[in-house]
């Protein structure tokens, strides 16, 4: 299956979800994230505001724990991350973004919650096609940095996705049903392990 076919099929399924279904799945995913040692030990987490049926982790920013920095799309196709200090605006693609705040270098994030359209259990991810996350975190191909945690509905998992040379793989996947250590093709077991 091609990336465009997978993207169209999955976006169609996501679009058919009711807001209640998205909210319920997002709460379950949020509970699993709160149990992760890597989240508990983080100081600053890259997060996002979910749109169009995506798992939405933004409510975690109101829970005590790490600070959350949210992405702002830059004209060069990368993301800057801001800890919001004021009202949100609607940016490109109708996605909420902070209008101001403390800027955090992507290398200084402890972990990043990553939206996706589709994923396999080797960590290969298909996004919406603009490449913002792959461009922003391309440095991870040659140096260490934040753990990348994909958030998805269980139906967004595919048996195999062919990666492109520029793709940056995910380290972990959290769905409403499981926490997956990617590359091992099985759930991690109890939610507190990571």
BAFIKOL-542952 format. One record per residue: x, y, z of N, C-alpha, C in turn; residue in one letter. Coordinates in steps of 0.02 Angstrom, whole numbers, plus 50000, padded with zeros to 5 digits. Each point is the difference from the previous one (the first is absolute). Example, Ala and Ser with C-alpha at 12.3 -4.5 7.8 and 13.67 -1.06 7.14 Angstrom:
<pts>
506604971650390499555005950000500455006050000A;499825005349964500425005950003499615005550037S;
</pts>
This chain:
<pts>
500424994150000499585005950000500445006250000X;499815004949961500375006249997499825004550059X;500455004750014499875004850054499365004049987X;499895001849937499405004049985499364995950010X;500024993549984499424995650012499884999350075X;500534998550038499944999350073499745006450031X;500275005749977499795006550027499265001149987X;499774998849939499295001149983499554995450040X;500184993650005499594995250037499955001950074X;500565001750030500015001450071499665006750016X;500125005049959499685006550012499244999449994X;499774995649955499284998849994499714996950063X;500364995150028499774996950063500005005150057X;500535004050003500045005050054499445005149994X;499845002049939499485005049989499314997450021X;499924993449999499344997150017499904999450075X;500525001250040499944999450072499595005750029X;499584998550049499645005350036500495003550047X;499835006150020500425003650047500044996250066X;499464996750021500004996050061500514994349995X;500034996749942500474994549990500725002650003X;500135005749970500675003050001500195001950072X;499535003250035500135002150069500144993950045X;499614994749991500094993950040500684996949987X;500184999349936500654997149983500575004450025X;499925006649995500525004650023500104999550075X;499464999150038500064999150073500384993650017X;499844994549964500354993750013500745000549983X;500155003249944500705001049981500355004450051X;499665005350022500295004450051500174996450064X;499564995550022500144996050061500624995849990X;500084997049942500594995949986500645004249999X;499955006049972500585004549998500225001850071X;499525001650042500155002050069500364994550039X;499924993749979500324994350033500714998749975X;500205003049945500664998749972500545003350043X;500514996150017500565002850038500335005849963X;500074999349934500325005449962499605006550003X;499354999550005499585006050008500085002850070X;499964995650050500065002250070500675003450013X;500534997849965500675002650011500175005949955X;499535002249959500125005549954499905006850033X;500375004849977499905007050022499585003849948X;500164998849936499635003549946499814994949946X;499364999949984499724995349951499755004049940X;500174997749941499695002849940499324996749991X;499485004049994499334997449994499685002849937X;499354999349993499645002949943499265000350016X;499645003949961499285000550004499714995649945X;499634994850018499724995449951499475003349957X;499974998049937499495002549953499744994149959X;499405000849974499704995349953500084992750020X;499804998550062499994993150023500654997350029X;500525004250003500634997850030499914999050075X;500404995650028500064999750073500245006950023X;499685002850050500175006850023500294999750070X;500665001050007500324999850066500025006850035X;499715005149970500095006850027499755000950071X;499524995950021499745000750069500524998050052X;500524996249980500534998150047500385006150025X;499985005549962500385005950021499715003150063X;499384998350018499695002750060500104995650061X;500314994249990500154995350055500695001750027X;500094999450066500665001550027500514995149971X;500595002449990500534995949969500415004449954X;500244997149945500435003949956499645005949967X;500395005049981499735005549960499884997349929X;499505002849966499854998049932500135005849952X;500394998549949500145004849946499624997749938X;499675004649967499584998449942500325002649936X;499894996549944500335001949938499675006049966X;500445003849967499805005549955500354998549934X;499634999849946500294998549935500385006049972X;500624998649978500415005349971499984999549924X;500175005549967499975000249927500514995449967X;500534998050037500494995549971499804992650006X;499394998750024499764993150004500204996450064X;500275003650049500164997150064499535002850053X;500094997650061499585002250056500435003550052X;499725005250031500295002750061499514998150056X;500254999150059499584998050056499985005650052X;499395001850021499905005350050499614997450059X;500215001950060499594999050060499525005950000X;499354998949990499545005649990499985004950059X;499995006449983499935005450050499495005049975X;499434997749981499495004549975499504996249958X;499615003749962499474996749960500304995749944X;499604995249979500184995949944499745003249936X;500324998549945499765002349935499884993849957X;499665001049945499914994649952500505001049944X;500444995149993500545000649951499834996349935X;500524998549964499944996449937499644993450012X;499614997949953499614993850003499485000050056X;499815006050024499495000650052500194996750066X;500655000050015500264996950061500145005550051X;499774999050062500135004950053500755000250016X;500255006150012500705001050018500055005650051X;500535000050040500105005750046500185006249959X;499755005750021500175006349966500645003050030X;500164998150062500605002350033500194995050055X;500615000650023500234995650053500744998949998X;500244996050047500714998450004500164994849946X;500485001749957500204995449947500484994850026X;499884993749982500424994450020500314996949937X;500654999450000500344996749944499774992749998X;499844997349941499784993049997500504995150031X;500645001649999500514995750030499944999950077X;499685005150028499935000550073499364996950027X;499584997449957499404996550023500214993250026X;499684997750053500164993450027499654994549961X;499395001249981499634995449956499515004149960X;499774997049945499545003449955499424995449985X;499395002550012499394996449981499865001949928X;499984994949957499985001249928499334997849970X;499665004549964499394998049965500194995949938X;499534996149977500144996049941499354998049965X;500084997849938499444997349961500014992450003X;500604997149994500074992850002500704998350027X;500074993950025500634997950031500054992449995X;500614997449999500094992850007500404998850064X;500074993750019500334998550064500765000049995X;500275002349944500715001349995500165007450010X;499485003950013500095007250012499945004349939X;499844997049943499915004049939499325003550003X;500005006449987499415004350007499835003449935X;499365000549987499765004349946499635005850032X;500205006049983499665005950024499535002749946X;499865006450004499565003049950500355001549934X;500664999349999500365000749937500445006249993X;499975004650048500405006149995500714999150029X;500104994950041500674998450026500255004350057X;499565003750034500225004550054500404996350054X;499744994450024500344996350054500644996949976X;500004997149939500614997049974500555005249990X;499835005849975500505005449991500255002550067X;499555001150047500195002850065500454995350039X;499864993549996500374995250040500494995849959X;500205002549941500484996449958500674999050035X;500165004350047500634999350038500044993550038X;499424996850013500004993750038500314994249960X;500105000949936500324994849960500754999550016X;500295005350029500724999950013500185001850072X;499525001950040500155001750070499414998350045X;500134999750064499454998450046499585006250012X;499414998850025499535005550013499374997450031X;499465003549992499384998050033499724993449974X;499664996550044499644994049981499385002249961X;499884996849943499415001649959499464994850013X;499435002350025499454995550018499405001649955X;499834995449957499425000849957499364998550037X;499485003849986499354999050031499504998449945X;499624994550010499564997849946499414996050027X;499494999749958499464995150011500274993349977X;499784994750029500244993349983499924998649924X;499475002549969499894998749928500525003449955X;500415004450028500515003449960500644995949994X;500024994150031500594995749996499954995649938X;500524999949959500044995949941500574994950008X;499964994549964500504994750008500685002349975X;500025004149949500645002349974499905006649962X;500455004650012500025006449964500715000749974X;500075001349935500665001049971500245007050017X;500555000550037500255006650018500345003549941X;499975006550001500375004249952500675001650032X;500515001749960500665001450029500005005550052X;499545004849995499995005750046499594998650063X;499644994450003499574998650057500414998950064X;499755002750055500304998950065499534995350038X;500254994050020499554995250032499825001950072X;499434997450021499765001050068500334994850046X;500045001750064500274995450050499464996050035X;499425002950008499464997050039499355002049968X;499494995850008499335001449976499514998950056X;499545004750010499484999350051499335000549965X;499584994850010499325000049974499524999450059X;499365000049985499504999250053500044993150032X;500324995149965500034993150025500684998050029X;500545002849975500674997450017500535005549999X;500574998350029500625003849991500474995249964X;500255002049942500444995849959500705002849999X;500494995850015500705001749991500154998449927X;500105004949959500044999049929500654996549980X;499944996049947500564996049976499994993050030X;499584998950052499984993550032499354996349984X;499535003449968499374996949977499574997050054X;500035002850060499544997650052499915005550053X;499444999750037499895004950052500554999550054X;500095005550036500525000150052499794996250062X;499384998450008499774996650061499675005050045X;500205000250062499665004650046500165007149982X;499515004450012500045006949976500585003950030X;500244998350058500525003950032500704998649973X;500074994849960500664998449973500145004149938X;500625002149993500205003049936500745000749995X;
</pts>
